[in-house]
């Protein structure tokens, strides 16, 4: 044997990273199930099950190919690598560039040799080049450059369909009693059951833990959901927990699927003429635009970016985030229950319910970030830090987003069916039956008006405070709401 290839649990693809030029005759595969990863925090057990079982299935695939695979449990990654290197007389170690600053530094200090991380479509150096040339880091600008560079949905120099973006067509509320095609259920095998037993968990059938299962999920999305994805991608409904979302992010983020495979499958389907441009563009933008942009910004903004708290938000994490019974707000009760059941909700509940509430209540950004990291099946450090600190709670002062994603109950009422059975009225901002989102939205603007009045995208909302004759009452009600949320009774 000539070298040891270390495979992190988010590099599970045979054709990318350090494995793409590997040889069973020359390479030992190292995989470490670290106690820091499994027990270090209050991880959602569905998330743990998915990550561990996916890694063990991948290890088995490599064994079947003829590799010598050293899959061991250790206190930490470096501890495991030391054990393996001792066994193989200190062969040189290689790994694709890790996905987080912490792991990058730990492996670099240990002496691991890195190869380029090609689990994304945009090399880190290329994103750095783009960002260095920008006055402001607007995702839409990056996305258009991606379309041209990758020649995706282009007609020569122009975008197919005559527009770069079809967001306006993709904001329909959910139809009444909407069911839609069923999602795949993934059967558990003996290896799954072994992992589930070890961690004391009964897994759902929502998530695949194999490469084949991930490919099946992609095929199912393309066949049964892709055409309807666009118009309903922002909708929320209790009738269908996923609507037409792809459910592919866990597999993209742990490596079982590569973004090039997903993009090619989407383009192939679009070229048949059966997929509307608003669905094709909206989905592909998430893959080649937003996902690549967030990863690029994670590395561009450096490791201390996660500590931003420009709005000085210091409230402790509210009880409703960990206990859906600790609130009477139907939207939050439904959303947190869904998270507890499957470790997943789509991007609009994450942004316009969970993050919105954390923002307007002044919840500490790092406390909220830690919770988001722990409970979502697709959460990795590079995903959550920019999404939460930059987009979700505007803790960076506007580096990523020029305005905060704050909204009252009217938005939730328009885009979901949560409000009708709720005890709170989204149209009211004062009184015991006023929607907490509506009350706290205006209170949030009032608390930060001196900051936001300078923001050209927020000044109109701030001026709206002048039209509120009941602002003194609203501020009193806001304090009652905040106290009630802290006590788990609102």
N, C-alpha and C positions, 0 to 999 in steps of 0.2 A: 504494500500500500504506500502511496506517495503523499497523500494529504487527507485532512479531515474537513468535510464540508458541514458547517453548522447551518441548520434550517430552522429559523424562528417559526412560530406557529402562524405567522401571517405571510409566509412565503411558500405556500403549499401548491406549487405548480412545477411540473416536470420540465417545462420548456422555457422557464424564465429564471432569473436570478442566478445563484451559484450552481444550480443543477443543469443549466442548459448545455454545458459542455462537459458534463460529468461522465464518468466511466466506472461501472461496477468493479472492474479489475484493478482500478487505481485509487478509488475514493471510498473512504469510510463516511457514513452519514451520521451526524450527531444531532439528536433532538432532546431538548431538556424540558421536562415538566417541573417547573420550579414552584416551590411552596409559596414564594412571593407572589406568583401569578395566581395561585389557586386559593390561598388563604389570607393574603395580605390585606384584603379589603372585603367589604360586604357585597361581593359580586352576586349578581342574579344567577341562580343555579342553572337556568336554561342557557345563559351565556357561557358559563363554565363548561357545561355539558357539550355544547356545540364546539367550542374551541378545542377541548381535550379530545373528544371523539373524532373530530375532523383530523387532528394531528396524528392520532393513532391509526386511523384508516390510511392516511397518506404514508405513514411509516411502513405499513403492511404492503402497500403498492410497491414501494421501493424494494422491500425484501423480496417480493415476488419477481421483481426484475433482476434480482441477483446481487443487490447491494448488501454490504455488511452494514446494518443499521444498529446504532447504539442509542436506544431510546431509554433514558433514565430519569428517575425522580431525584431532585436535589433541592437543597435549601434555596439556592439562587442559580442563575444561569452559569455564572463563572465557576461556581463550585462544581457543577456538572461537567463543564468543559475540562476542568483540571483532572477529574477522575478519568475521563475518556482519553485525554492526552497521555496520562501516565500509562494507561493500558497499551497505547499505540506508540510508545517511545518518543513522545513529544513531536509527532508529525506536525507540519505547519497547518494552521487553521485558516480557512477562508469562509467568507459569508457575503451575501449581497448586503449593501448598505442598509442598516436597520431603519425602522420606520419612526423611531422616537429619539429625541436628544439623549435621554437617559441611557437607553440601550446602546446607542452609538458611542457614547463616551465610555461606557463600561467595557464594551468589546474592543474599542480602540486602545484603551489603557492596558488591556490584557494582551494585546499584541496580535489581534485578529487582522488578517489581510482582507480588505473589502474589494468586491467587484461592484460595478454599477447596479443600482436598483432600477430594474426595467419593468417593475410591476405597474408602472404608470406610463402614459403616452408622452409625457413631457419630462425630459431629463431636468434634474434640479438646476444645472448650470444654465439651461435654456430659459427656465422660468426666471432665474436671477437676472439674466440679460433683459428680459421683458420688464421686470419690476424696476430695475435700475433706470429704465428710460421713461418711467411714468411719474407724473406729478401727483396723481391719485390712482389708487389700485382698483379700478372699476372692472368687475368680473366680465361685463358685457364686452369691454374692449379686448380682454384676453380671449374670450370665447370666439369673437369674430376672427381674431388672428389664428386661433386653432382651426377653425373651419377652412380657412385658406391654406394653412400649412399642411393640414392632413387631407385636404381636398375632399371634404365631407359635406354632402348636401349643397354642392356648388354647381353652378352652370357657368363655366368659364370663371370670370372674376365676380360674378353676381351670385347671390344666394338663391337656391331653388325656391320657387314660390313667390319671389319678389320681396321677401322680407327676411331679416335675420332672426326674427323673434315673433312667435305667435302667442305670446302670453295672454293677450286680450281675449283670444278664443278659448283659453284654457282656465276659465274661472267660473264654471257653472256650479251652482249649488247642487246637492244630491237630489235626485228624483225621489218621490215618495215611495216608501216600501221597496227600495231598490236591492235586489239580490245579486244579479250578475252571475257569470260562470263560477263554479267552485274552484278553489285553489287545490293544488296537489297536496296529498298527504304522503309523508315519507315514512316507510316502515322502518322499525328498529331491528338491527341484527344483533348477534351475540356480543360483538365488540361494544355496540351502543349500550346494551344492557349491563355489561361489565362496568363501563364508565358511570352509568347512572347509579348503580349500586354503590360504587366507591364514594360518590359525592352525596348520596342520599337524596336522589331526585327522581321524580317520575317525568320523563321528557314528554313534550308534546309531539305531534306528528307534523308540525309546521315546517321544521328545518331539516334539510338533508345534511349528512355529515360525510359524504363522499363526492368525489369528482363527478361520477355518473349522476348522482342525485342533483348536483348543481346544474349540470347540463340539461337534465330533465326539467328543472325549474325554468331555465332560460327558454327551452322549447315551448313549455306551457304558456309562459308569458307572451311570447311572440304569436302563438296560435290563438289564444283565447282572450288576451287582455290588451295587447299593444294598440289595436285600432281605437279602443275606447279610453286609453290612458290619458291623453291630453286634456280633453274638456273637463274631466272630473278629477284631475290630479290635485286640486286644492280643496275638494269637498271632504266633509267629515260626516259620517252617519253611523248610527248604531245598527243599521240593517246589514252592513257589510264591513267587517273590520279592516279590510285592505283595499276595497273598491278595485281599481285596476292597476294598482302599483305592482312593480315587478317582483319585489321581495328578493332582489339579487344582491343588495349591498353587503350582506354578511359574507357571501362567496367572493365578491370582488375584494373585500377587505382582508380576507384570510388567504387569498391567492387561488382558491379552487376555480375561479373564473378570472380571466384576464380582460381588461377593458377593451382590448382589440377584438376579442372573440364576441363580446356583447355588442359592440358597435357594428361589426360585420354582419351579425345575425339581424340586427335592426335594419341596416341598409338593404340587405337582401330581401327582407320582407317589404320594405318600402318600395323597392324597385318592381315589385309585382303589381303595383297600382292599387293594392287593397288597404293600404295604411294611409289615413289622412295626414297631410303635411303637419298639421298642428300637433298630432300625437308623435310623429316621427321626430320633428324638431325639438319638441319639449323633452322627450326622453333622451335623445342624443345629447342635448345641452347639459343634462345632468351628468352624463358620463364623461364627455370630452371637455365640458366647460366647468361646471361647478366643482366636481370631484377633483379634477386636476388643479383648479385654481386654489381650492382649500389646502391641498397637499403642498402646493408651491408656496402659499402664504405661510404655512406652518414653518417651513424651513427658512423662508426669507425674513420673517419677523423675529426669529431667534428664540432661545429657550425662556427668557424672562418675560416674554409677551404674555404668558399665561397668568402672571401675577397682576395684570392691569386691574384697576378698580377706580376708573376716572370719575364715576358718579358717587364714589364713597358710600357704596351700598354695603351695609354691615348686618342686616337682619339674618338671624339663623334660618336654616332650612325649615320651611313650614311642615307641620305634621302631615298634611295631605299628600305630600310627595311620597311618603313611605307608607301611608295608611289611607286608602280611598274612603274609609268610613269616617275620617276626620274632617269631612266637609259636607255641606249641603249643596255645593255647586255641582250640578249634574255633569257638565262638560269635564270637570276635573275628576269626578268620581269614575266616570266611564273610561277616561283616558288612562288614569293610573291603574285601574283594574285591568285594562288591556295590557299594559306594560307588565304587570305582575303575572298575567297568564302566559304571555308569549315573548316578553323582553323586546317588544317592538310596537311602535305606532309610526305612521308615515310623517313626512316632513312638516306638514301643516300643524298637526297637534303639537309636535315638538317645538315649532317656532311660535305659533299664534296662541297656544294655550300654556304649555309648560314654561317656555322662555319668557313669554309675554307676562305671565303672572310673576315670575321671579324678577323681571325688570321693574314692573310698576309697584311691587311691594318692597323694592330695595333689598332683595335677598343678596347676600354676599356672593359674588361671582364664582369664587373658588369653591365654596360649599356646593353651589348649584352644579358647577362643572364636575366635581367629584361624583355627585349623585348620578348625573347623566352618563359618566364614564362607566359606572358600576352596573346600571340597569339595562342598557341597550345591547342587544346581541351584536350589532355592527359597530359598536363604539371602540375606536382606537384613539390614542393620544392625538395623532395628527388630524383626525377628523373633528374631534370634540373641542380642542382648544380654539381654533379659529371660529368654528361654528357657534360656540357658546360665548366666548369672550368678545369676539368681533361682531357677530350677527345677532345672537340671541339676546344678550343683556347689555350690549353697547358699552362694555366696560373699557374699551380702548379709546374712547373719546372721538371715534369716527374714522379711525385709520382704514378699516375695511368697509364699513357702511356709512354713508353720509347722513343717514337718519336712523333713529331707533325704531325697531319693529314693535311699537306700542299701539294697542288698539283696545277699544271698549267692547261692550257686549254686542253692539250692532253687527260687527263683523262676524262674530261667532254665530249669531242668529241667522245671518244671511247664508253662511257657508256650511251650516250643519243642521241636524235635527235635535241637538242637545237641549235647546232652550224651552221648547214647548212644555215638557213635563217638569221643568225646574221650578223651584220655589221662588227664584229671583227673576225679575223682569229686566231684560236687557235694555229697554227703553228708558228706565228710570235711573237717576244718579243719586237721589237722596231717598231716605225712608228705609224701613226695615226690609222691604222686598225689592230694593234696588239691586241691580246686578253688581257684584263686587268689581268685575272688570270695568264697568262703566264708571263707577265711583272712583276707583283707583287710577283709571286712565287720566281723568281730569286732575286729580290730586298729584299725580306724577308730573304732569305738565307744570302745575303750579309750583311744586317743589324745585323744579329745575329750569324755571322760566328764564332765569338770567343766563344760563348756558345756551338754551335752545333758541332764544330770541336772535342770537347771532348766526344761527343756521338757516340759510335761505330756504331749505326744504322743510323747516319746522316752524318758521315764523308765523305762518298763517294759522297753524293750530294753536300756538301760544296766544296770538291775538284773540282767538276764540274764547279765551278765558274772560275777556272783557264783557262778553255777552251773557255771562252766567250771573244772573241776579242772586242765585242761591249759593254762590261760592263759599260764603262763611259756613252755611249749613253743611255743604258738601265736605269741607275740610274736617268738620266735627264727625260726620258719618265715616269718613275715610279712616279716622283713628279708631272708631268702633270696629270697622271691618278688619283692620290690621290686627287689633287685639283679638277679635273673634277667630281669625285665621290662625293666630299663634296658639289659641286655646283649642283649636280643632272643632269649633262649633258653628262656623260660617261656611 
